[in-house]
Amino acid sequence: MLYAGVLAGNAALRADVVPRVATSTEAQRAARAALKRVKAEDRRETTARAEERRCWAELIKRVFKVDGWACPHCNKPMTLRSIVIREPATTKVVSGLLRSTGPPAA
């Protein structure tokens, strides 16, 4: 877009027509810098809290003194085989697990 007349970039009377942009003061600059520092500290605290989280097995062991990955029947270590979210997947996974634990079909 091209401006002509008083609005043109090099017009002598442009400063009288176009409003001036307010310049930031030192106090405003300091406030913005302090806000940036606070945001950076919040990010560091969030990261530190995420690193402190423990898995459910560790929490069970700390609270109940029970190994969450040990089989309650034979005390051998268990492994995570699947995570089931909704009903159709639940029945499919459970039926597959039941089939795999039984003896082979004749």
Biopython code that builds the backbone (N, CA, C, O; Angstrom):
import numpy as np
from Bio.PDB.StructureBuilder import StructureBuilder

atoms = [
    (1, "MET", "N", (0.849, -1.155, 0.000)),
    (1, "MET", "CA", (0.000, 0.000, 0.000)),
    (1, "MET", "C", (0.911, 1.239, 0.000)),
    (1, "MET", "O", (1.878, 1.308, 0.758)),
    (2, "LEU", "N", (0.597, 2.181, -0.832)),
    (2, "LEU", "CA", (1.363, 3.418, -0.908)),
    (2, "LEU", "C", (0.552, 4.558, -0.309)),
    (2, "LEU", "O", (-0.639, 4.701, -0.583)),
    (3, "TYR", "N", (1.216, 5.368, 0.515)),
    (3, "TYR", "CA", (0.575, 6.534, 1.106)),
    (3, "TYR", "C", (1.076, 7.772, 0.396)),
    (3, "TYR", "O", (2.249, 7.873, 0.037)),
    (4, "ALA", "N", (0.173, 8.708, 0.199)),
    (4, "ALA", "CA", (0.544, 9.962, -0.463)),
    (4, "ALA", "C", (0.099, 11.128, 0.403)),
    (4, "ALA", "O", (-0.727, 10.958, 1.300)),
    (5, "GLY", "N", (0.626, 12.275, 0.149)),
    (5, "GLY", "CA", (0.242, 13.484, 0.860)),
    (5, "GLY", "C", (0.808, 13.498, 2.270)),
    (5, "GLY", "O", (1.984, 13.196, 2.473)),
    (6, "VAL", "N", (-0.033, 13.852, 3.254)),
    (6, "VAL", "CA", (0.402, 14.014, 4.627)),
    (6, "VAL", "C", (0.787, 12.661, 5.243)),
    (6, "VAL", "O", (1.636, 12.628, 6.133)),
    (7, "LEU", "N", (0.194, 11.552, 4.803)),
    (7, "LEU", "CA", (0.489, 10.231, 5.351)),
    (7, "LEU", "C", (1.735, 9.586, 4.737)),
    (7, "LEU", "O", (2.152, 8.525, 5.202)),
    (8, "ALA", "N", (2.330, 10.177, 3.731)),
    (8, "ALA", "CA", (3.518, 9.605, 3.106)),
    (8, "ALA", "C", (4.654, 9.542, 4.121)),
    (8, "ALA", "O", (4.721, 10.351, 5.047)),
    (9, "GLY", "N", (5.529, 8.589, 3.939)),
    (9, "GLY", "CA", (6.603, 8.360, 4.900)),
    (9, "GLY", "C", (7.534, 9.531, 5.083)),
    (9, "GLY", "O", (8.024, 9.757, 6.189)),
    (10, "ASN", "N", (7.797, 10.289, 4.023)),
    (10, "ASN", "CA", (8.727, 11.407, 4.144)),
    (10, "ASN", "C", (8.039, 12.768, 4.143)),
    (10, "ASN", "O", (8.693, 13.779, 3.888)),
    (11, "ALA", "N", (6.742, 12.822, 4.421)),
    (11, "ALA", "CA", (6.017, 14.094, 4.434)),
    (11, "ALA", "C", (6.420, 14.906, 5.657)),
    (11, "ALA", "O", (6.629, 14.356, 6.739)),
    (12, "ALA", "N", (6.528, 16.217, 5.476)),
    (12, "ALA", "CA", (6.967, 17.101, 6.554)),
    (12, "ALA", "C", (5.928, 17.184, 7.674)),
    (12, "ALA", "O", (6.302, 17.327, 8.838)),
    (13, "LEU", "N", (4.645, 17.098, 7.355)),
    (13, "LEU", "CA", (3.584, 17.233, 8.349)),
    (13, "LEU", "C", (3.108, 15.882, 8.905)),
    (13, "LEU", "O", (2.147, 15.850, 9.674)),
    (14, "ARG", "N", (3.755, 14.770, 8.537)),
    (14, "ARG", "CA", (3.328, 13.442, 8.990)),
    (14, "ARG", "C", (3.313, 13.354, 10.521)),
    (14, "ARG", "O", (2.389, 12.776, 11.093)),
    (15, "ALA", "N", (4.312, 13.912, 11.178)),
    (15, "ALA", "CA", (4.403, 13.833, 12.636)),
    (15, "ALA", "C", (3.218, 14.523, 13.314)),
    (15, "ALA", "O", (2.854, 14.159, 14.432)),
    (16, "ASP", "N", (2.614, 15.513, 12.655)),
    (16, "ASP", "CA", (1.460, 16.200, 13.233)),
    (16, "ASP", "C", (0.169, 15.400, 13.064)),
    (16, "ASP", "O", (-0.789, 15.631, 13.802)),
    (17, "VAL", "N", (0.117, 14.470, 12.117)),
    (17, "VAL", "CA", (-1.110, 13.748, 11.799)),
    (17, "VAL", "C", (-1.109, 12.338, 12.411)),
    (17, "VAL", "O", (-2.101, 11.907, 12.998)),
    (18, "VAL", "N", (-0.002, 11.640, 12.267)),
    (18, "VAL", "CA", (0.078, 10.252, 12.722)),
    (18, "VAL", "C", (0.420, 10.236, 14.208)),
    (18, "VAL", "O", (1.377, 10.893, 14.619)),
    (19, "PRO", "N", (-0.347, 9.490, 15.033)),
    (19, "PRO", "CA", (-0.048, 9.453, 16.470)),
    (19, "PRO", "C", (1.304, 8.792, 16.724)),
    (19, "PRO", "O", (1.719, 7.889, 15.997)),
    (20, "ARG", "N", (1.967, 9.253, 17.750)),
    (20, "ARG", "CA", (3.283, 8.713, 18.088)),
    (20, "ARG", "C", (3.132, 7.423, 18.898)),
    (20, "ARG", "O", (2.186, 7.242, 19.665)),
    (21, "VAL", "N", (4.085, 6.559, 18.698)),
    (21, "VAL", "CA", (4.114, 5.321, 19.449)),
    (21, "VAL", "C", (4.757, 5.619, 20.792)),
    (21, "VAL", "O", (5.835, 6.210, 20.858)),
    (22, "ALA", "N", (4.095, 5.210, 21.855)),
    (22, "ALA", "CA", (4.630, 5.458, 23.178)),
    (22, "ALA", "C", (5.901, 4.624, 23.377)),
    (22, "ALA", "O", (5.931, 3.432, 23.072)),
    (23, "THR", "N", (6.927, 5.261, 23.885)),
    (23, "THR", "CA", (8.167, 4.538, 24.148)),
    (23, "THR", "C", (8.083, 3.928, 25.535)),
    (23, "THR", "O", (7.465, 4.486, 26.441)),
    (24, "SER", "N", (8.710, 2.784, 25.682)),
    (24, "SER", "CA", (8.659, 2.126, 26.985)),
    (24, "SER", "C", (9.658, 2.779, 27.935)),
    (24, "SER", "O", (10.750, 3.185, 27.536)),
    (25, "THR", "N", (9.268, 2.864, 29.160)),
    (25, "THR", "CA", (10.141, 3.445, 30.170)),
    (25, "THR", "C", (11.010, 2.350, 30.774)),
    (25, "THR", "O", (10.784, 1.164, 30.535)),
    (26, "GLU", "N", (11.973, 2.742, 31.532)),
    (26, "GLU", "CA", (12.862, 1.785, 32.190)),
    (26, "GLU", "C", (12.085, 0.883, 33.144)),
    (26, "GLU", "O", (12.389, -0.303, 33.275)),
    (27, "ALA", "N", (11.077, 1.455, 33.811)),
    (27, "ALA", "CA", (10.279, 0.663, 34.743)),
    (27, "ALA", "C", (9.510, -0.434, 34.002)),
    (27, "ALA", "O", (9.421, -1.566, 34.476)),
    (28, "GLN", "N", (8.953, -0.088, 32.832)),
    (28, "GLN", "CA", (8.233, -1.079, 32.053)),
    (28, "GLN", "C", (9.181, -2.173, 31.558)),
    (28, "GLN", "O", (8.829, -3.353, 31.578)),
    (29, "ARG", "N", (10.372, -1.789, 31.116)),
    (29, "ARG", "CA", (11.359, -2.777, 30.661)),
    (29, "ARG", "C", (11.765, -3.702, 31.810)),
    (29, "ARG", "O", (11.905, -4.910, 31.622)),
    (30, "ALA", "N", (11.953, -3.128, 32.994)),
    (30, "ALA", "CA", (12.334, -3.940, 34.156)),
    (30, "ALA", "C", (11.203, -4.902, 34.538)),
    (30, "ALA", "O", (11.456, -6.049, 34.908)),
    (31, "ALA", "N", (9.957, -4.429, 34.445)),
    (31, "ALA", "CA", (8.818, -5.286, 34.770)),
    (31, "ALA", "C", (8.717, -6.451, 33.791)),
    (31, "ALA", "O", (8.452, -7.582, 34.197)),
    (32, "ARG", "N", (8.927, -6.180, 32.499)),
    (32, "ARG", "CA", (8.897, -7.255, 31.506)),
    (32, "ARG", "C", (10.019, -8.255, 31.743)),
    (32, "ARG", "O", (9.804, -9.460, 31.616)),
    (33, "ALA", "N", (11.213, -7.776, 32.084)),
    (33, "ALA", "CA", (12.337, -8.673, 32.364)),
    (33, "ALA", "C", (12.058, -9.538, 33.593)),
    (33, "ALA", "O", (12.380, -10.726, 33.608)),
    (34, "ALA", "N", (11.456, -8.935, 34.626)),
    (34, "ALA", "CA", (11.126, -9.702, 35.830)),
    (34, "ALA", "C", (10.083, -10.769, 35.523)),
    (34, "ALA", "O", (10.165, -11.880, 36.047)),
    (35, "LEU", "N", (9.106, -10.449, 34.684)),
    (35, "LEU", "CA", (8.082, -11.415, 34.299)),
    (35, "LEU", "C", (8.705, -12.588, 33.538)),
    (35, "LEU", "O", (8.319, -13.739, 33.741)),
    (36, "LYS", "N", (9.664, -12.292, 32.665)),
    (36, "LYS", "CA", (10.349, -13.364, 31.939)),
    (36, "LYS", "C", (11.112, -14.268, 32.900)),
    (36, "LYS", "O", (11.121, -15.486, 32.727)),
    (37, "ARG", "N", (11.753, -13.680, 33.913)),
    (37, "ARG", "CA", (12.487, -14.490, 34.890)),
    (37, "ARG", "C", (11.551, -15.395, 35.672)),
    (37, "ARG", "O", (11.873, -16.556, 35.925)),
    (38, "VAL", "N", (10.378, -14.861, 36.060)),
    (38, "VAL", "CA", (9.408, -15.654, 36.813)),
    (38, "VAL", "C", (8.913, -16.824, 35.959)),
    (38, "VAL", "O", (8.791, -17.944, 36.455)),
    (39, "LYS", "N", (8.632, -16.571, 34.690)),
    (39, "LYS", "CA", (8.168, -17.633, 33.809)),
    (39, "LYS", "C", (9.241, -18.708, 33.648)),
    (39, "LYS", "O", (8.928, -19.898, 33.626)),
    (40, "ALA", "N", (10.493, -18.297, 33.536)),
    (40, "ALA", "CA", (11.583, -19.266, 33.402)),
    (40, "ALA", "C", (11.711, -20.110, 34.667)),
    (40, "ALA", "O", (11.949, -21.315, 34.582)),
    (41, "GLU", "N", (11.556, -19.493, 35.838)),
    (41, "GLU", "CA", (11.624, -20.238, 37.096)),
    (41, "GLU", "C", (10.459, -21.228, 37.203)),
    (41, "GLU", "O", (10.638, -22.344, 37.691)),
    (42, "ASP", "N", (9.268, -20.825, 36.750)),
    (42, "ASP", "CA", (8.118, -21.736, 36.773)),
    (42, "ASP", "C", (8.376, -22.949, 35.899)),
    (42, "ASP", "O", (8.032, -24.070, 36.273)),
    (43, "ARG", "N", (8.986, -22.732, 34.720)),
    (43, "ARG", "CA", (9.292, -23.856, 33.836)),
    (43, "ARG", "C", (10.286, -24.801, 34.494)),
    (43, "ARG", "O", (10.142, -26.018, 34.376)),
    (44, "ARG", "N", (11.293, -24.268, 35.187)),
    (44, "ARG", "CA", (12.280, -25.119, 35.855)),
    (44, "ARG", "C", (11.626, -25.918, 36.977)),
    (44, "ARG", "O", (11.939, -27.096, 37.151)),
    (45, "GLU", "N", (10.719, -25.297, 37.749)),
    (45, "GLU", "CA", (10.037, -26.007, 38.834)),
    (45, "GLU", "C", (9.148, -27.118, 38.289)),
    (45, "GLU", "O", (9.093, -28.203, 38.868)),
    (46, "THR", "N", (8.447, -26.862, 37.177)),
    (46, "THR", "CA", (7.592, -27.875, 36.573)),
    (46, "THR", "C", (8.428, -29.054, 36.108)),
    (46, "THR", "O", (8.026, -30.204, 36.290)),
    (47, "THR", "N", (9.576, -28.792, 35.514)),
    (47, "THR", "CA", (10.456, -29.864, 35.064)),
    (47, "THR", "C", (10.978, -30.655, 36.248)),
    (47, "THR", "O", (11.060, -31.882, 36.180)),
    (48, "ALA", "N", (11.334, -29.978, 37.332)),
    (48, "ALA", "CA", (11.837, -30.669, 38.520)),
    (48, "ALA", "C", (10.750, -31.553, 39.124)),
    (48, "ALA", "O", (11.037, -32.668, 39.560)),
    (49, "ARG", "N", (9.495, -31.069, 39.157)),
    (49, "ARG", "CA", (8.400, -31.873, 39.698)),
    (49, "ARG", "C", (8.147, -33.093, 38.823)),
    (49, "ARG", "O", (7.845, -34.168, 39.341)),
    (50, "ALA", "N", (8.265, -32.948, 37.517)),
    (50, "ALA", "CA", (8.047, -34.077, 36.622)),
    (50, "ALA", "C", (9.125, -35.137, 36.830)),
    (50, "ALA", "O", (8.841, -36.330, 36.724)),
    (51, "GLU", "N", (10.355, -34.722, 37.124)),
    (51, "GLU", "CA", (11.424, -35.683, 37.353)),
    (51, "GLU", "C", (11.245, -36.406, 38.683)),
    (51, "GLU", "O", (11.740, -37.521, 38.845)),
    (52, "GLU", "N", (10.538, -35.788, 39.648)),
    (52, "GLU", "CA", (10.337, -36.396, 40.949)),
    (52, "GLU", "C", (9.222, -37.439, 40.946)),
    (52, "GLU", "O", (9.103, -38.203, 41.905)),
    (53, "ARG", "N", (8.411, -37.492, 39.905)),
    (53, "ARG", "CA", (7.310, -38.452, 39.860)),
    (53, "ARG", "C", (7.854, -39.875, 39.856)),
    (53, "ARG", "O", (8.924, -40.146, 39.313)),
    (54, "ARG", "N", (7.114, -40.755, 40.458)),
    (54, "ARG", "CA", (7.515, -42.152, 40.524)),
    (54, "ARG", "C", (6.440, -43.010, 39.871)),
    (54, "ARG", "O", (5.273, -42.621, 39.811)),
    (55, "CYS", "N", (6.839, -44.170, 39.388)),
    (55, "CYS", "CA", (5.859, -45.064, 38.787)),
    (55, "CYS", "C", (5.031, -45.714, 39.894)),
    (55, "CYS", "O", (5.404, -45.678, 41.066)),
    (56, "TRP", "N", (3.925, -46.295, 39.513)),
    (56, "TRP", "CA", (2.997, -46.859, 40.499)),
    (56, "TRP", "C", (3.646, -47.977, 41.299)),
    (56, "TRP", "O", (3.358, -48.131, 42.485)),
    (57, "ALA", "N", (4.512, -48.757, 40.675)),
    (57, "ALA", "CA", (5.148, -49.867, 41.392)),
    (57, "ALA", "C", (6.052, -49.351, 42.512)),
    (57, "ALA", "O", (6.096, -49.934, 43.596)),
    (58, "GLU", "N", (6.769, -48.264, 42.252)),
    (58, "GLU", "CA", (7.620, -47.688, 43.296)),
    (58, "GLU", "C", (6.789, -47.132, 44.446)),
    (58, "GLU", "O", (7.162, -47.268, 45.611)),
    (59, "LEU", "N", (5.662, -46.506, 44.114)),
    (59, "LEU", "CA", (4.806, -45.952, 45.164)),
    (59, "LEU", "C", (4.191, -47.059, 46.023)),
    (59, "LEU", "O", (4.115, -46.925, 47.245)),
    (60, "ILE", "N", (3.759, -48.137, 45.398)),
    (60, "ILE", "CA", (3.196, -49.257, 46.165)),
    (60, "ILE", "C", (4.255, -49.842, 47.085)),
    (60, "ILE", "O", (3.973, -50.197, 48.229)),
    (61, "LYS", "N", (5.475, -49.938, 46.574)),
    (61, "LYS", "CA", (6.555, -50.501, 47.395)),
    (61, "LYS", "C", (6.855, -49.595, 48.589)),
    (61, "LYS", "O", (7.103, -50.084, 49.691)),
    (62, "ARG", "N", (6.835, -48.273, 48.374)),
    (62, "ARG", "CA", (7.119, -47.345, 49.470)),
    (62, "ARG", "C", (6.018, -47.350, 50.517)),
    (62, "ARG", "O", (6.304, -47.287, 51.712)),
    (63, "VAL", "N", (4.756, -47.424, 50.084)),
    (63, "VAL", "CA", (3.640, -47.311, 51.016)),
    (63, "VAL", "C", (3.328, -48.636, 51.703)),
    (63, "VAL", "O", (3.206, -48.696, 52.927)),
    (64, "PHE", "N", (3.199, -49.701, 50.906)),
    (64, "PHE", "CA", (2.733, -50.980, 51.457)),
    (64, "PHE", "C", (3.848, -52.013, 51.648)),
    (64, "PHE", "O", (3.591, -53.118, 52.125)),
    (65, "LYS", "N", (5.080, -51.662, 51.280)),
    (65, "LYS", "CA", (6.215, -52.593, 51.382)),
    (65, "LYS", "C", (5.954, -53.872, 50.579)),
    (65, "LYS", "O", (6.294, -54.973, 51.013)),
    (66, "VAL", "N", (5.341, -53.701, 49.392)),
    (66, "VAL", "CA", (5.049, -54.820, 48.506)),
    (66, "VAL", "C", (5.624, -54.490, 47.139)),
    (66, "VAL", "O", (5.482, -53.367, 46.655)),
    (67, "ASP", "N", (6.275, -55.469, 46.514)),
    (67, "ASP", "CA", (6.817, -55.258, 45.179)),
    (67, "ASP", "C", (5.675, -55.325, 44.169)),
    (67, "ASP", "O", (5.037, -56.368, 44.022)),
    (68, "GLY", "N", (5.417, -54.230, 43.479)),
    (68, "GLY", "CA", (4.309, -54.164, 42.530)),
    (68, "GLY", "C", (4.536, -54.983, 41.275)),
    (68, "GLY", "O", (3.571, -55.312, 40.585)),
    (69, "TRP", "N", (5.777, -55.326, 40.953)),
    (69, "TRP", "CA", (6.070, -56.111, 39.767)),
    (69, "TRP", "C", (6.233, -57.595, 40.083)),
    (69, "TRP", "O", (6.508, -58.379, 39.175)),
    (70, "ALA", "N", (6.074, -58.003, 41.340)),
    (70, "ALA", "CA", (6.208, -59.421, 41.701)),
    (70, "ALA", "C", (4.854, -60.105, 41.617)),
    (70, "ALA", "O", (3.844, -59.548, 42.048)),
    (71, "CYS", "N", (4.832, -61.296, 41.068)),
    (71, "CYS", "CA", (3.601, -62.081, 40.960)),
    (71, "CYS", "C", (3.139, -62.466, 42.371)),
    (71, "CYS", "O", (3.944, -62.948, 43.167)),
    (72, "PRO", "N", (1.855, -62.261, 42.690)),
    (72, "PRO", "CA", (1.381, -62.601, 44.034)),
    (72, "PRO", "C", (1.353, -64.119, 44.295)),
    (72, "PRO", "O", (1.315, -64.541, 45.451)),
    (73, "HIS", "N", (1.373, -64.941, 43.233)),
    (73, "HIS", "CA", (1.295, -66.394, 43.393)),
    (73, "HIS", "C", (2.681, -67.040, 43.501)),
    (73, "HIS", "O", (2.932, -67.832, 44.410)),
    (74, "CYS", "N", (3.589, -66.694, 42.558)),
    (74, "CYS", "CA", (4.892, -67.370, 42.535)),
    (74, "CYS", "C", (6.053, -66.449, 42.884)),
    (74, "CYS", "O", (7.189, -66.909, 42.991)),
    (75, "ASN", "N", (5.793, -65.170, 43.062)),
    (75, "ASN", "CA", (6.789, -64.167, 43.440)),
    (75, "ASN", "C", (7.850, -63.931, 42.363)),
    (75, "ASN", "O", (8.907, -63.373, 42.657)),
    (76, "LYS", "N", (7.583, -64.349, 41.112)),
    (76, "LYS", "CA", (8.488, -64.067, 39.997)),
    (76, "LYS", "C", (8.156, -62.686, 39.448)),
    (76, "LYS", "O", (7.031, -62.215, 39.613)),
    (77, "PRO", "N", (9.124, -62.021, 38.792)),
    (77, "PRO", "CA", (8.836, -60.685, 38.251)),
    (77, "PRO", "C", (7.837, -60.739, 37.095)),
    (77, "PRO", "O", (7.927, -61.600, 36.219)),
    (78, "MET", "N", (6.885, -59.805, 37.109)),
    (78, "MET", "CA", (5.881, -59.715, 36.046)),
    (78, "MET", "C", (6.317, -58.662, 35.044)),
    (78, "MET", "O", (7.153, -57.812, 35.351)),
    (79, "THR", "N", (5.744, -58.719, 33.831)),
    (79, "THR", "CA", (5.996, -57.714, 32.808)),
    (79, "THR", "C", (4.665, -57.130, 32.359)),
    (79, "THR", "O", (3.631, -57.794, 32.429)),
    (80, "LEU", "N", (4.696, -55.914, 31.909)),
    (80, "LEU", "CA", (3.498, -55.247, 31.404)),
    (80, "LEU", "C", (3.253, -55.735, 29.983)),
    (80, "LEU", "O", (4.104, -55.569, 29.109)),
    (81, "ARG", "N", (2.089, -56.335, 29.753)),
    (81, "ARG", "CA", (1.785, -56.877, 28.435)),
    (81, "ARG", "C", (0.884, -55.969, 27.622)),
    (81, "ARG", "O", (1.022, -55.897, 26.401)),
    (82, "SER", "N", (-0.039, -55.272, 28.277)),
    (82, "SER", "CA", (-0.919, -54.376, 27.534)),
    (82, "SER", "C", (-1.593, -53.403, 28.491)),
    (82, "SER", "O", (-1.669, -53.629, 29.698)),
    (83, "ILE", "N", (-2.078, -52.317, 27.910)),
    (83, "ILE", "CA", (-2.876, -51.334, 28.638)),
    (83, "ILE", "C", (-4.224, -51.291, 27.938)),
    (83, "ILE", "O", (-4.298, -51.002, 26.744)),
    (84, "VAL", "N", (-5.290, -51.577, 28.676)),
    (84, "VAL", "CA", (-6.615, -51.687, 28.088)),
    (84, "VAL", "C", (-7.430, -50.465, 28.478)),
    (84, "VAL", "O", (-7.476, -50.084, 29.648)),
    (85, "ILE", "N", (-8.071, -49.854, 27.490)),
    (85, "ILE", "CA", (-8.790, -48.606, 27.720)),
    (85, "ILE", "C", (-10.310, -48.818, 27.768)),
    (85, "ILE", "O", (-10.956, -48.398, 28.728)),
    (86, "ARG", "N", (-10.882, -49.455, 26.757)),
    (86, "ARG", "CA", (-12.342, -49.540, 26.650)),
    (86, "ARG", "C", (-12.816, -50.994, 26.526)),
    (86, "ARG", "O", (-12.005, -51.915, 26.423)),
    (87, "GLU", "N", (-14.109, -51.180, 26.537)),
    (87, "GLU", "CA", (-14.752, -52.495, 26.608)),
    (87, "GLU", "C", (-14.378, -53.460, 25.475)),
    (87, "GLU", "O", (-13.984, -54.580, 25.799)),
    (88, "PRO", "N", (-14.463, -53.138, 24.203)),
    (88, "PRO", "CA", (-14.159, -54.165, 23.202)),
    (88, "PRO", "C", (-12.720, -54.678, 23.325)),
    (88, "PRO", "O", (-12.471, -55.874, 23.177)),
    (89, "ALA", "N", (-11.805, -53.800, 23.587)),
    (89, "ALA", "CA", (-10.415, -54.224, 23.726)),
    (89, "ALA", "C", (-10.221, -55.060, 24.984)),
    (89, "ALA", "O", (-9.404, -55.981, 24.997)),
    (90, "THR", "N", (-10.956, -54.751, 26.024)),
    (90, "THR", "CA", (-10.833, -55.482, 27.281)),
    (90, "THR", "C", (-11.163, -56.950, 27.078)),
    (90, "THR", "O", (-10.386, -57.817, 27.479)),
    (91, "THR", "N", (-12.291, -57.241, 26.468)),
    (91, "THR", "CA", (-12.692, -58.635, 26.275)),
    (91, "THR", "C", (-11.739, -59.362, 25.348)),
    (91, "THR", "O", (-11.453, -60.541, 25.558)),
    (92, "LYS", "N", (-11.242, -58.680, 24.323)),
    (92, "LYS", "CA", (-10.317, -59.312, 23.377)),
    (92, "LYS", "C", (-9.002, -59.669, 24.074)),
    (92, "LYS", "O", (-8.485, -60.772, 23.893)),
    (93, "VAL", "N", (-8.462, -58.746, 24.864)),
    (93, "VAL", "CA", (-7.186, -58.996, 25.544)),
    (93, "VAL", "C", (-7.344, -60.086, 26.595)),
    (93, "VAL", "O", (-6.504, -60.981, 26.685)),
    (94, "VAL", "N", (-8.405, -60.025, 27.388)),
    (94, "VAL", "CA", (-8.597, -61.021, 28.450)),
    (94, "VAL", "C", (-8.816, -62.403, 27.852)),
    (94, "VAL", "O", (-8.264, -63.382, 28.354)),
    (95, "SER", "N", (-9.610, -62.502, 26.790)),
    (95, "SER", "CA", (-9.824, -63.824, 26.175)),
    (95, "SER", "C", (-8.531, -64.353, 25.579)),
    (95, "SER", "O", (-8.285, -65.559, 25.624)),
    (96, "GLY", "N", (-7.709, -63.493, 25.027)),
    (96, "GLY", "CA", (-6.418, -63.933, 24.501)),
    (96, "GLY", "C", (-5.499, -64.393, 25.605)),
    (96, "GLY", "O", (-4.793, -65.388, 25.443)),
    (97, "LEU", "N", (-5.490, -63.695, 26.722)),
    (97, "LEU", "CA", (-4.657, -64.113, 27.855)),
    (97, "LEU", "C", (-5.122, -65.445, 28.421)),
    (97, "LEU", "O", (-4.301, -66.290, 28.777)),
    (98, "LEU", "N", (-6.433, -65.639, 28.508)),
    (98, "LEU", "CA", (-6.955, -66.914, 29.017)),
    (98, "LEU", "C", (-6.595, -68.072, 28.084)),
    (98, "LEU", "O", (-6.269, -69.168, 28.541)),
    (99, "ARG", "N", (-6.659, -67.820, 26.781)),
    (99, "ARG", "CA", (-6.297, -68.857, 25.819)),
    (99, "ARG", "C", (-4.809, -69.213, 25.931)),
    (99, "ARG", "O", (-4.433, -70.377, 25.794)),
    (100, "SER", "N", (-3.960, -68.193, 26.182)),
    (100, "SER", "CA", (-2.514, -68.433, 26.192)),
    (100, "SER", "C", (-2.059, -69.140, 27.474)),
    (100, "SER", "O", (-0.993, -69.756, 27.482)),
    (101, "THR", "N", (-2.838, -69.066, 28.550)),
    (101, "THR", "CA", (-2.393, -69.689, 29.808)),
    (101, "THR", "C", (-2.835, -71.137, 29.930)),
    (101, "THR", "O", (-2.276, -71.892, 30.725)),
    (102, "GLY", "N", (-3.818, -71.524, 29.160)),
    (102, "GLY", "CA", (-4.299, -72.900, 29.229)),
    (102, "GLY", "C", (-3.417, -73.843, 28.417)),
    (102, "GLY", "O", (-2.517, -73.394, 27.708)),
    (103, "PRO", "N", (-3.667, -75.139, 28.517)),
    (103, "PRO", "CA", (-2.901, -76.107, 27.746)),
    (103, "PRO", "C", (-3.250, -76.003, 26.269)),
    (103, "PRO", "O", (-4.338, -75.535, 25.933)),
    (104, "PRO", "N", (-2.366, -76.422, 25.386)),
    (104, "PRO", "CA", (-2.661, -76.350, 23.961)),
    (104, "PRO", "C", (-3.820, -77.257, 23.582)),
    (104, "PRO", "O", (-4.017, -78.319, 24.173)),
    (105, "ALA", "N", (-4.567, -76.829, 22.605)),
    (105, "ALA", "CA", (-5.727, -77.603, 22.158)),
    (105, "ALA", "C", (-5.246, -78.886, 21.477)),
    (105, "ALA", "O", (-4.193, -78.905, 20.839)),
    (106, "ALA", "N", (-6.024, -79.946, 21.621)),
    (106, "ALA", "CA", (-5.667, -81.221, 21.022)),
    (106, "ALA", "C", (-5.891, -81.228, 19.535)),
    (106, "ALA", "O", (-5.637, -82.236, 18.876)),
]
sb = StructureBuilder()
sb.init_structure("model")
sb.init_model(0)
sb.init_chain("A")
sb.init_seg("    ")
for serial, (resi, resn, name, xyz) in enumerate(atoms, 1):
    if name == "N":
        sb.init_residue(resn, " ", resi, " ")
    sb.init_atom(name, np.array(xyz, "f"), 0.0, 1.0, " ", f" {name:<3s}", serial, name[0])
structure = sb.get_structure()
